[in-house]
């Protein structure tokens, strides 16, 4: 049997950093922002057990922002009479 090559801790950490750097290079700009916000200043992941996809988070944030913008535009189009059907009735003014 051939002896298995043993890797030192420094070599292992360097290999992990290299893989993480390659993963970060493949991401879109929004996903890179998410990726780096999930890490500390020293590059340590805040929650490594979560297995989060930065691309999916960036896509969800973009969709949420677009949905909120559409909701804000549609809220501007609604007038008071469409919100209160009783006010749309004829003679729905104050009692005299």
C-alpha positions as a Markdown table, in Angstrom:
| # | Residue | x | y | z |
|---|---|---|---|---|
| 1 | Unk | 0.0 | 0.0 | 0.0 |
| 2 | Unk | 1.2 | 3.5 | -0.8 |
| 3 | Unk | 1.4 | 5.9 | 2.1 |
| 4 | Unk | -1.2 | 8.6 | 2.1 |
| 5 | Unk | 0.1 | 12.1 | 1.8 |
| 6 | Unk | -0.4 | 13.9 | 5.0 |
| 7 | Unk | -1.4 | 17.5 | 4.9 |
| 8 | Unk | -0.4 | 20.0 | 7.5 |
| 9 | Unk | -2.9 | 22.3 | 9.1 |
| 10 | Unk | -1.5 | 25.3 | 7.3 |
| 11 | Unk | -1.7 | 23.6 | 3.9 |
| 12 | Unk | -5.3 | 22.6 | 4.6 |
| 13 | Unk | -6.3 | 26.1 | 5.6 |
| 14 | Unk | -4.5 | 27.5 | 2.6 |
| 15 | Unk | -6.4 | 25.1 | 0.4 |
| 16 | Unk | -9.7 | 26.1 | 2.0 |
| 17 | Unk | -9.0 | 29.8 | 1.5 |
| 18 | Unk | -8.1 | 29.1 | -2.1 |
| 19 | Unk | -11.4 | 27.3 | -2.7 |
| 20 | Unk | -13.4 | 30.0 | -1.0 |
| 21 | Unk | -11.6 | 32.7 | -3.0 |
| 22 | Unk | -12.5 | 30.8 | -6.2 |
| 23 | Unk | -16.1 | 30.5 | -5.1 |
| 24 | Unk | -16.3 | 34.2 | -4.5 |
| 25 | Unk | -14.8 | 35.0 | -7.9 |
| 26 | Unk | -17.6 | 33.1 | -9.7 |
| 27 | Unk | -20.4 | 35.1 | -8.0 |
| 28 | Unk | -22.3 | 38.1 | -9.3 |
| 29 | Unk | -21.6 | 41.5 | -7.7 |
| 30 | Unk | -24.8 | 41.3 | -5.5 |
| 31 | Unk | -23.9 | 37.8 | -4.5 |
| 32 | Unk | -20.4 | 38.8 | -3.6 |
| 33 | Unk | -21.8 | 41.5 | -1.3 |
| 34 | Unk | -23.9 | 38.8 | 0.4 |
| 35 | Unk | -21.0 | 36.4 | 0.5 |
| 36 | Unk | -18.7 | 38.9 | 2.2 |
| 37 | Unk | -21.4 | 40.1 | 4.6 |
| 38 | Unk | -21.7 | 36.6 | 5.9 |
| 39 | Unk | -18.1 | 36.6 | 7.0 |
| 40 | Unk | -16.1 | 38.4 | 9.7 |
| 41 | Unk | -13.2 | 40.8 | 9.0 |
| 42 | Unk | -10.8 | 37.9 | 9.3 |
| 43 | Unk | -12.8 | 35.9 | 6.7 |
| 44 | Unk | -14.4 | 33.4 | 9.2 |
| 45 | Unk | -18.0 | 32.4 | 8.3 |
| 46 | Unk | -20.5 | 33.5 | 10.9 |
| 47 | Unk | -22.7 | 30.4 | 10.5 |
| 48 | Unk | -20.9 | 27.7 | 8.6 |
| 49 | Unk | -23.5 | 25.1 | 9.3 |
| 50 | Unk | -26.2 | 27.0 | 7.3 |
| 51 | Unk | -24.9 | 26.2 | 3.8 |
| 52 | Unk | -26.3 | 29.5 | 2.3 |
| 53 | Unk | -26.3 | 30.2 | -1.4 |
| 54 | Unk | -25.3 | 33.8 | -1.9 |
| 55 | Unk | -26.8 | 33.9 | -5.4 |
| 56 | Unk | -30.2 | 32.8 | -4.2 |
| 57 | Unk | -30.1 | 35.4 | -1.4 |
| 58 | Unk | -29.1 | 38.2 | -3.9 |
| 59 | Unk | -31.9 | 37.1 | -6.3 |
| 60 | Unk | -34.4 | 37.1 | -3.4 |
| 61 | Unk | -33.3 | 40.6 | -2.3 |
| 62 | Unk | -33.6 | 41.9 | -5.8 |
| 63 | Unk | -37.1 | 40.4 | -6.2 |
| 64 | Unk | -38.2 | 41.8 | -2.8 |
| 65 | Unk | -37.0 | 45.2 | -3.7 |
| 66 | Unk | -38.9 | 45.1 | -7.1 |
| 67 | Unk | -42.0 | 43.8 | -5.3 |
| 68 | Unk | -41.9 | 46.7 | -2.8 |
| 69 | Unk | -41.5 | 49.2 | -5.6 |
| 70 | Unk | -44.5 | 47.8 | -7.5 |
| 71 | Unk | -46.5 | 47.9 | -4.3 |
| 72 | Unk | -45.6 | 51.5 | -3.7 |
| 73 | Unk | -46.6 | 52.4 | -7.2 |
| 74 | Unk | -49.9 | 50.6 | -6.9 |
| 75 | Unk | -50.6 | 52.3 | -3.5 |
| 76 | Unk | -50.3 | 55.7 | -5.2 |
| 77 | Unk | -53.0 | 54.7 | -7.8 |
| 78 | Unk | -55.6 | 53.8 | -5.1 |
| 79 | Unk | -57.9 | 56.7 | -4.2 |
| 80 | Unk | -59.9 | 57.1 | -1.1 |
| 81 | Unk | -63.2 | 56.1 | -2.7 |
| 82 | Unk | -61.9 | 52.7 | -3.8 |
| 83 | Unk | -60.8 | 52.0 | -0.2 |
| 84 | Unk | -64.1 | 53.0 | 1.4 |
| 85 | Unk | -67.1 | 51.7 | -0.7 |
| 86 | Unk | -69.6 | 53.4 | 1.6 |
| 87 | Unk | -68.1 | 56.8 | 0.7 |
| 88 | Unk | -68.8 | 56.0 | -3.0 |
| 89 | Unk | -72.6 | 55.8 | -2.4 |
| 90 | Unk | -74.7 | 58.7 | -3.6 |
| 91 | Unk | -75.4 | 61.2 | -0.9 |
| 92 | Unk | -72.9 | 59.7 | 1.5 |
| 93 | Unk | -72.1 | 63.1 | 3.0 |
| 94 | Unk | -72.7 | 64.0 | 6.6 |
| 95 | Unk | -76.2 | 63.9 | 8.0 |
| 96 | Unk | -78.0 | 67.2 | 8.0 |
